[in-house]
Amino acid sequence: MSTRMKRSEQTQKRLEQGRAAARQRTIERGIVAFRADEEMMESLLHVAESKRIPYGVLARSWVAERLQKEMKE
């Protein structure tokens, strides 16, 4: 096996280990972040205000509902 292939395999292994460690940190922290455009944020805030709940609670409940649906399929 060439040195280049060994390096490539080693690099791939390090990347996989890094991804696994990052995934575990994400699970442990329980923090999800994403970007939303102005229209989406306005809509989210409007719905949350109309339901009189914090927008984070609303978003979390929507994600939980969708995950339940996806896991059933």
Secondary structure, 3 states (H helix, E strand, C coil): CCHHHHHHHHHHHHHHHHHHHHHHHHHHHCCCCCCCCHHHHHHHHHHHHHHCCCHHHHHHHHHHHHHHHHHHC
